[in-house]
Each structure stands twice: as structure tokens, then as C-alpha cells.
Amino acid sequence: IGYCLAPTPLTAEFRKVHQYLTFSTTTPMQYAIAHYLEKYPQKLNEIKTLYQSKRDMFLELMKPTRFTSLPSQGSYFILFSYKNISNASDTEFVNSLIENYGVSAIPVSVLRNNNTDDHVIRFCFAKKNETLQAAAAKLKKV
């Protein structure tokens, strides 16, 4: 956890690292969470129900868009194809979503060993319902 003020070239590089660090958890924390869930197993069901409802809500909100959802289980990300929208690379497409619509996504190619680009991006639905609703409203305009 921290904060940084730096010239643009440095912050651009910091963002690249930050993108991957925010979705990682240190081993001691993983053991602590596992111990907590063993002690309070009902919490796991609460979390599962919460995220499943958010996923289902976001999928429903995205139906009127031109994006095509791909099956997703056990994650707080959902994949969408944008093949019917653009031929741009996934990194270019994600940048255009940020610049033109104010919605961020992650290009799937950066998560693959060979950087294969299938025109698929992922959205995180572990957000407030209002945030998901606002994002879907913006994505309807794409």
C-alpha cells in the first residue's frame, strides 16, 4: 500500500507493475485466509453468494451491449469477446475503452505465455453495484 508522485514516464512503468501486484496475495496472507475460512465456513458461502449475484447482475446488464460473454466460474472476472465490435488488438481496444468511455478492462493477451490475442478482454465485477451499472451503461455506447 502506498502512494507515488512521479514524472509521467515513471508512473507509466509503475502502473504496469501495479496492475499485477494488486491481484496477488502473499503466501502468509493466503494461509491466514484459509485458516479463517476453515474456522468460519459459512463466510465462504456468503462470499460465493455475493460474487455470484454480482456476476449474474453484470451479465444481465451487459446483454444489451455488443460484447459476447464467455463462461466464467470461480472468479471475480468475466471474459468478453469484442470480435463483433473491433479488429483492434486487445491492448489497443482496452486503451480505447478507457479513453473514450471511462471504463477499464484487462487485455487477456497480457496474461498468456505467448501473448495470443483472441480479441477477449476481462472485466472485474467485484465492484459496487452502482459502479457495475454505470460501466454497463457506458459499454452500451460502444
C-alpha positions as CSV (number, residue, x, y, z in Angstrom):
1,I,0.0,0.0,0.0
2,G,1.4,3.3,-0.9
3,Y,1.3,6.5,-3.0
4,C,3.6,7.9,-5.6
5,L,4.1,11.2,-7.3
6,A,6.5,10.9,-10.2
7,P,7.1,12.1,-13.8
8,T,4.8,10.6,-16.4
9,P,7.4,8.1,-17.8
10,L,8.0,6.7,-14.4
11,T,4.3,6.4,-13.4
12,A,3.6,4.6,-16.7
13,E,6.1,2.0,-15.7
14,F,4.8,1.9,-12.1
15,R,1.3,1.2,-13.4
16,K,2.5,-1.8,-15.3
17,V,3.8,-3.4,-12.2
18,H,0.9,-2.2,-10.0
19,Q,-1.6,-3.9,-12.4
20,Y,-0.2,-7.3,-11.5
21,L,0.6,-6.7,-7.8
22,T,-2.9,-5.7,-6.9
23,F,-4.2,-9.1,-7.8
24,S,-1.5,-11.0,-5.9
25,T,-1.6,-12.0,-2.3
26,T,1.5,-13.0,-0.2
27,T,1.7,-16.6,1.0
28,P,1.2,-15.8,4.7
29,M,-2.0,-13.9,3.9
30,Q,-3.2,-16.9,1.8
31,Y,-2.7,-19.2,4.8
32,A,-4.4,-16.7,7.1
33,I,-7.4,-16.5,4.8
34,A,-7.6,-20.3,4.5
35,H,-7.4,-20.7,8.3
36,Y,-10.2,-18.1,8.7
37,L,-12.4,-19.9,6.2
38,E,-11.8,-23.2,7.9
39,K,-12.9,-21.7,11.2
40,Y,-15.9,-19.8,9.7
41,P,-17.1,-21.9,6.7
42,Q,-20.4,-20.0,6.4
43,K,-18.4,-17.0,5.3
44,L,-17.3,-18.8,2.2
45,N,-21.0,-19.4,1.3
46,E,-21.7,-15.7,1.9
47,I,-18.8,-14.7,-0.4
48,K,-19.9,-17.1,-3.0
49,T,-23.4,-15.8,-3.0
50,L,-22.3,-12.2,-3.1
51,Y,-20.0,-12.7,-6.1
52,Q,-22.4,-14.9,-8.0
53,S,-25.1,-12.3,-7.6
54,K,-22.7,-9.6,-8.9
55,R,-21.6,-11.8,-11.8
56,D,-25.2,-12.5,-12.7
57,M,-26.2,-8.9,-12.4
58,F,-23.3,-7.7,-14.6
59,L,-24.0,-10.4,-17.2
60,E,-27.6,-9.2,-17.3
61,L,-26.6,-5.5,-17.6
62,M,-24.2,-6.4,-20.5
63,K,-26.8,-8.3,-22.6
64,P,-27.9,-5.1,-24.5
65,T,-24.2,-4.4,-25.5
66,R,-22.4,-5.8,-28.5
67,F,-20.0,-7.7,-26.3
68,T,-20.2,-11.5,-26.1
69,S,-19.8,-13.1,-22.7
70,L,-17.7,-16.2,-22.3
71,P,-18.3,-18.8,-19.5
72,S,-16.8,-17.9,-16.2
73,Q,-16.8,-19.8,-12.8
74,G,-14.9,-19.3,-9.6
75,S,-13.6,-15.9,-10.4
76,Y,-14.5,-12.3,-9.9
77,F,-13.6,-11.6,-13.5
78,I,-15.7,-12.2,-16.5
79,L,-14.4,-12.5,-20.1
80,F,-16.0,-10.9,-23.1
81,S,-15.2,-11.1,-26.8
82,Y,-15.3,-7.9,-28.7
83,K,-14.9,-9.6,-32.2
84,N,-18.2,-8.1,-33.3
85,I,-17.1,-4.6,-32.4
86,S,-13.5,-4.1,-33.5
87,N,-10.4,-5.6,-35.1
88,A,-8.1,-3.7,-32.8
89,S,-5.7,-5.6,-30.6
90,D,-7.0,-6.3,-27.1
91,T,-4.5,-3.8,-25.7
92,E,-5.5,-1.1,-28.2
93,F,-9.2,-1.9,-27.6
94,V,-8.8,-1.6,-23.8
95,N,-7.0,1.7,-24.1
96,S,-9.8,3.0,-26.3
97,L,-12.4,1.9,-23.7
98,I,-10.5,3.9,-21.1
99,E,-10.0,7.0,-23.2
100,N,-13.4,7.1,-24.9
101,Y,-15.8,5.6,-22.4
102,G,-14.0,5.8,-19.0
103,V,-14.2,2.0,-18.4
104,S,-11.2,-0.1,-17.8
105,A,-10.7,-3.8,-18.6
106,I,-7.7,-6.1,-18.9
107,P,-6.5,-7.4,-22.2
108,V,-6.3,-11.2,-21.9
109,S,-3.2,-11.5,-24.2
110,V,-1.0,-10.0,-21.5
111,L,-1.9,-12.9,-19.2
112,R,-0.9,-15.6,-21.7
113,N,2.6,-17.0,-22.1
114,N,2.6,-16.5,-25.9
115,N,0.6,-13.2,-25.9
116,T,-2.0,-14.7,-28.2
117,D,-4.7,-12.1,-28.9
118,D,-8.2,-13.6,-29.4
119,H,-10.0,-10.3,-29.0
120,V,-11.0,-11.1,-25.5
121,I,-10.9,-8.8,-22.5
122,R,-11.8,-9.2,-18.9
123,F,-13.8,-7.1,-16.5
124,C,-13.7,-7.3,-12.8
125,F,-17.2,-7.5,-11.2
126,A,-16.0,-7.2,-7.6
127,K,-17.3,-3.7,-7.5
128,K,-20.2,-1.7,-6.0
129,N,-23.4,-2.4,-7.9
130,E,-23.6,1.3,-8.8
131,T,-20.2,1.0,-10.4
132,L,-21.2,-2.0,-12.4
133,Q,-24.4,-0.3,-13.6
134,A,-22.5,2.8,-14.6
135,A,-19.9,0.7,-16.5
136,A,-22.5,-1.3,-18.4
137,A,-24.4,1.9,-19.3
138,K,-21.2,3.3,-20.8
139,L,-20.4,0.0,-22.6
140,K,-23.8,0.0,-24.3
141,K,-22.5,3.0,-26.3
142,V,-19.5,1.0,-27.6
